[in-house]
Amino acid sequence: MDEKAWAIIKAIITKGNDAVVRKKGDGYIVLEDKREIKFQAKENRPG
């Protein structure tokens, strides 16, 4: 990978998201995996 790709990956990770590198043809692509919680249930366990 070249320096530009590493810089992009580092920037994505610095923001707190995951960087996904995938093969595409003879090269590769870098994707930013940004997930957010839409709903979180509280667990109410007795005891």
N, C-alpha and C positions, 0 to 999 in steps of 0.2 A: 504494500500500500504506500501511496505517496504522502508527503507531509500535509497536503491539503485535506486528505481524508482523515488523518489523525487529528488535525485541528478541529474538524467538524465533530468527530466522535467525542473529543475532550469537552467541547462546548456543550454537547447534548448531555453528557454525564454530569457536568458542573451544574446544569439546571435541575438535576435530580431525576431525569428521565433515563430510560434505557435506550441504548443505541444498538440497532440490529443490522448486521452486515450480511447481505445475501449475494449469491452469485447470479449474474445476469449476463447471459451470452458469454463472451470472452472476458468480461470485466466483473464489476461488483457494484452494488448500490448500498447506501447507508440510509437506514430508516430511523426515525425518532418514534419510539414507542411511548406514547403519553397516555396513561390510563388514569381515570379519576373515579373515585368512589361515588356512586349515585345513591346508594342506600346501604346502611349498616345497622343491623338489628342488635339490640342489646340482649345479652344472655342473662336471664333471670333464673339462676339455679338455686334451689333451696339448700340451705345449710351453710 
